[in-house]
């Protein structure tokens, strides 16, 4: 299942205490830079790197200053995936970008409770952050090998989907993905991914978004039952042991201790102060033109225009300065 050619090197977060040495040039040319340099016939590569480095670091520092002043959001009392509360061994992390809360283990995160956490949708905020399986926003998502997003819950309950790494739950493995074409038993729609009822020969299927607060979802065993075959409801209809055994004959054998998700919707995203700062448009904070000579002033202006264009287009992939761990403020 593993894709050996996939370089899954995710950027991390802005370190609000990190300090760069302005005397050093840390900027590295990439392919897009080379194309611009060739097009503009730029001979002075040192000048180009110096201007780009200065603009990046100034932009980074301004974000740092703003982030140091914000109040961090507190986690919800339950995890969006399993809906259980926090435990000592499995803390709940809250994304400072969208306010979604999730157990560290449910998300597959290496973050501790003492670190500030951003989910992948907020790290890659310039991508279309809609679940490619159920076509909805909100909830906890992970990224695919081709930089699309999918709900953890959608992956868990679709037999054609899986995680390439079961511990980190990333990337989502989609090479065997096959969408069920039958109508959703709740809304009647045929589009998007649907979950199959695990009961016997039941043919009911339903969208995750339609059924998440209605159907039975066992997280640990990755099985789901429609409203008609919800084991929690059906048991209450019978009083004799023989009736109960008959009812339960169509249910899948459990291999793990069941973790039943509460019948509630996935969490809605909230655009936090942190996310507003992270997503802010690139801006030139220093008068770099004043540092230019008469001979290179026009070139410096072109480089500045290019920097604005590049950072607007490529907000999370190419910005080296946004790839640092962000430690929690004391």
C-alpha positions in Angstrom: 0.0 0.0 0.0 2.9 2.4 0.7 3.7 4.9 -1.9 7.5 5.1 -1.8 7.6 8.0 -4.3 5.4 10.2 -2.2 7.3 12.8 -0.3 5.0 13.7 2.6 7.0 16.4 4.3 4.3 18.6 5.9 5.1 22.1 7.0 4.6 22.8 10.6 3.7 26.0 12.4 5.1 29.4 13.0 7.4 29.5 16.0 6.4 32.7 17.8 9.8 32.8 19.6 12.1 31.9 16.7 14.7 34.5 15.7 16.5 34.6 12.4 19.9 36.1 11.9 19.3 38.9 9.5 23.0 38.8 8.5 22.5 35.4 6.9 20.7 34.7 3.6 18.5 31.7 4.2 16.4 32.0 1.0 16.8 29.1 -1.5 16.0 29.5 -5.2 13.4 27.1 -6.6 12.2 26.3 -10.1 9.7 29.2 -10.2 12.4 31.6 -9.2 14.7 30.3 -12.0 12.0 30.9 -14.6 11.5 34.4 -13.3 15.2 35.1 -13.3 15.5 33.9 -16.9 12.5 35.8 -18.1 13.7 39.1 -16.5 17.3 38.3 -17.5 18.5 38.9 -13.9 22.3 38.7 -13.6 22.7 39.7 -10.0 21.5 36.5 -8.2 22.8 37.7 -4.8 20.5 40.8 -5.1 17.5 38.6 -5.9 18.1 36.2 -3.0 18.8 39.1 -0.6 15.5 40.9 -1.5 13.4 37.7 -1.3 15.0 36.8 2.0 14.4 40.2 3.5 10.7 40.3 2.4 10.1 36.7 3.7 11.7 37.4 7.1 9.9 40.7 7.5 6.5 39.0 6.7 7.4 36.2 9.1 8.3 38.6 11.9 5.1 40.6 11.5 3.0 37.4 11.8 5.1 36.5 14.9 4.2 39.8 16.6 0.5 39.4 16.0 0.5 35.7 17.1 2.2 36.6 20.3 -0.8 38.8 21.3 -3.7 36.4 20.6 -5.5 34.3 23.2 -5.5 30.6 22.3 -8.8 28.8 22.0 -9.7 26.0 24.5 -10.6 22.5 23.4 -14.1 21.1 23.4 -15.0 18.5 26.1 -15.1 15.7 23.5 -13.3 14.4 20.4 -14.9 15.0 17.0 -14.0 11.5 15.8 -15.0 9.2 18.7 -17.0 11.8 20.8 -15.3 10.5 23.9 -13.7 12.8 26.6 -10.0 13.4 27.2 -8.0 10.8 29.1 -4.6 11.1 30.8 -3.0 8.9 28.1 -4.9 10.4 25.2 -5.3 14.2 25.5 -7.6 16.2 23.3 -5.9 18.6 20.9 -7.6 21.7 19.6 -6.8 23.2 16.3 -5.9 26.9 16.8 -7.0 27.5 13.2 -10.6 26.1 13.1 -11.3 25.2 16.8 -12.0 21.5 16.0 -11.0 19.2 18.9 -9.7 15.7 18.5 -7.9 13.0 20.5 -4.2 12.8 19.7 -4.6 9.1 18.9 -7.7 9.6 16.8 -5.9 12.2 14.7 -2.6 10.3 14.6 -0.7 13.3 15.9 2.7 13.5 17.6 1.8 16.8 19.3 1.6 16.9 23.0 -1.0 18.8 24.9 1.6 21.4 25.7 2.2 22.3 22.0 0.0 24.4 19.8 -1.8 22.3 17.2 -2.9 23.0 13.6 -4.9 20.5 11.6 -3.9 19.8 8.0 -6.7 21.8 6.6 -5.4 24.9 8.4 -1.8 24.2 7.5 -2.7 23.9 3.8 -5.3 26.7 4.0 -4.8 27.7 0.4 -6.1 24.3 -0.9 -9.7 23.5 -1.3 -10.5 22.1 2.1 -13.7 20.2 1.2 -13.9 16.4 1.9 -13.4 14.7 -1.4 -15.6 11.8 -0.3 -18.7 13.5 1.2 -18.3 17.0 -0.4 -18.8 18.8 2.9 -16.7 21.1 5.2 -16.2 20.9 8.9 -15.0 18.1 11.1 -11.5 16.5 11.3 -9.8 15.8 8.0 -6.5 14.3 6.7 -4.7 14.9 3.4 -4.4 12.5 0.5 -1.3 11.7 -1.5 -2.3 14.2 -4.1 -3.1 17.0 -1.6 -6.9 16.7 -1.3 -8.8 16.3 1.9 -11.0 13.6 3.4 -12.7 13.2 6.8 -11.1 10.6 9.1 -14.7 9.3 9.6 -15.3 8.9 5.9 -12.1 6.8 5.6 -12.8 4.7 8.6 -16.2 3.5 7.3 -15.4 3.1 3.6 -14.0 -0.3 2.9 -12.2 0.9 -0.2 -10.3 3.6 1.7 -7.5 3.4 4.2 -4.6 5.3 5.7 -1.1 4.6 4.3 0.3 4.9 7.8 -2.1 3.5 10.4 -0.4 5.4 13.3 -0.1 8.9 11.8 -3.2 8.3 9.6 -1.6 10.0 6.7 -1.7 10.2 3.8 -5.1 8.8 2.9 -4.7 5.9 0.5 -7.2 6.3 -2.4 -5.8 4.1 -5.1 -8.5 1.5 -4.5 -11.3 4.0 -3.8 -14.6 3.1 -5.4 -17.8 5.0 -4.7 -21.1 3.2 -4.1 -23.6 4.2 -6.7 -26.8 3.3 -4.8 -29.1 6.0 -3.4 -28.6 7.3 0.1 -31.3 5.8 2.3 -31.8 9.2 4.0 -31.6 11.9 1.3 -32.0 9.8 -1.9 -28.9 11.3 -3.5 -26.5 9.2 -5.5 -23.5 11.5 -5.5 -20.6 11.4 -3.0 -19.4 8.5 -0.8 -21.9 6.4 1.1 -21.5 4.0 4.0 -23.0 0.5 3.8 -25.0 -1.0 6.7 -23.0 -3.9 8.1 -26.1 -5.9 9.1 -26.5 -9.2 7.3 -28.0 -8.7 3.8 -29.2 -5.1 4.5 -28.7 -3.0 1.4 -29.1 0.4 3.0 -26.4 2.9 2.3 -26.2 6.5 3.5 -24.0 9.6 3.3 -21.7 10.2 6.3 -23.1 13.7 6.6 -26.7 12.4 6.5 -26.3 9.6 9.0 -23.6 10.8 11.4 -26.2 11.9 14.0 -28.7 9.1 13.3 -26.9 5.8 12.5 -24.7 3.5 14.6 -20.9 4.0 14.1 -18.4 1.7 15.9 -15.1 3.5 15.6 -12.8 0.7 16.8 -14.4 -2.1 14.7 -15.0 0.2 11.6 -18.6 -1.0 11.3 -21.9 0.9 10.9 -25.6 0.1 11.1 -28.5 2.0 9.7 -31.3 3.3 11.9 -33.3 0.2 11.2 -30.6 -2.1 12.4 -29.1 0.0 15.2 -28.3 -2.6 17.8 -28.8 -0.1 20.6 -32.4 0.5 19.5 -33.3 -3.1 18.5 -32.4 -4.6 21.8 -35.0 -2.5 23.6 -37.8 -4.0 21.5 -37.3 -7.5 22.9 -37.5 -9.0 26.3 -36.7 -12.7 26.0 -33.2 -14.1 25.5 -34.2 -16.1 22.4 -35.6 -13.0 20.8 -32.4 -11.1 21.5 -30.2 -13.9 20.0 -32.4 -14.0 16.9 -32.1 -10.2 16.4 -28.3 -10.2 16.9 -27.7 -13.1 14.4 -27.2 -10.6 11.5 -24.6 -8.5 13.3 -20.9 -8.6 12.5 -18.6 -10.3 15.0 -16.6 -7.7 16.9 -12.8 -8.1 17.0 -12.2 -5.0 19.2 -13.9 -3.5 22.2 -16.6 -1.3 20.7 -16.2 2.5 20.7 -19.6 3.8 19.7 -19.7 7.4 18.4 -22.4 9.5 20.0 -25.1 10.6 17.5 -24.0 14.2 17.0 -22.9 16.1 13.9 -19.2 16.7 13.2 -17.9 20.0 14.6 -18.2 23.1 12.5 -15.1 25.2 11.8 -14.6 28.5 13.4 -12.3 31.0 11.8 -10.0 31.9 14.8 -7.7 34.9 15.2 -4.8 32.6 14.6 -6.1 31.5 11.3 -6.9 35.0 10.2 -3.3 36.0 10.8 -1.9 32.9 9.1 -4.2 33.5 6.0 -3.4 37.2 5.8 -2.2 38.4 2.4 1.5 38.9 1.9 2.6 42.5 2.5 5.8 44.4 2.1 6.7 45.9 5.5 10.1 47.4 4.8 11.0 50.1 2.3 13.4 47.9 0.4 13.4 50.5 -2.4 15.2 53.0 -0.1 18.1 50.5 0.2 18.4 50.1 -3.6 20.8 52.1 -5.7 19.8 54.1 -8.7 21.2 51.3 -10.9 19.1 48.5 -9.4 16.0 50.3 -8.1 13.9 49.2 -11.1 15.1 45.6 -10.6 14.3 45.6 -6.9 10.8 46.9 -7.6 10.2 44.0 -10.1 11.5 41.5 -7.5 9.1 42.9 -4.9 6.2 42.5 -7.3 7.3 39.0 -8.0 7.5 38.2 -4.3 3.9 39.4 -3.8 2.7 37.3 -6.7 4.6 34.2 -5.5 3.4 34.3 -1.9 -0.2 34.9 -2.9 0.0 31.9 -5.1 2.1 29.6 -2.9 1.2 30.4 0.7 2.0 27.1 2.4 4.2 24.9 0.2 7.2 27.1 -0.6 7.5 29.3 2.5 10.4 27.9 4.4 9.8 30.4 7.2 6.5 28.9 8.1 7.9 25.4 8.8 8.8 25.6 12.5 7.2 24.0 15.5 5.2 26.5 17.5 5.7 26.0 21.3 2.9 27.0 23.7 3.3 30.3 25.5 3.8 30.1 29.2 
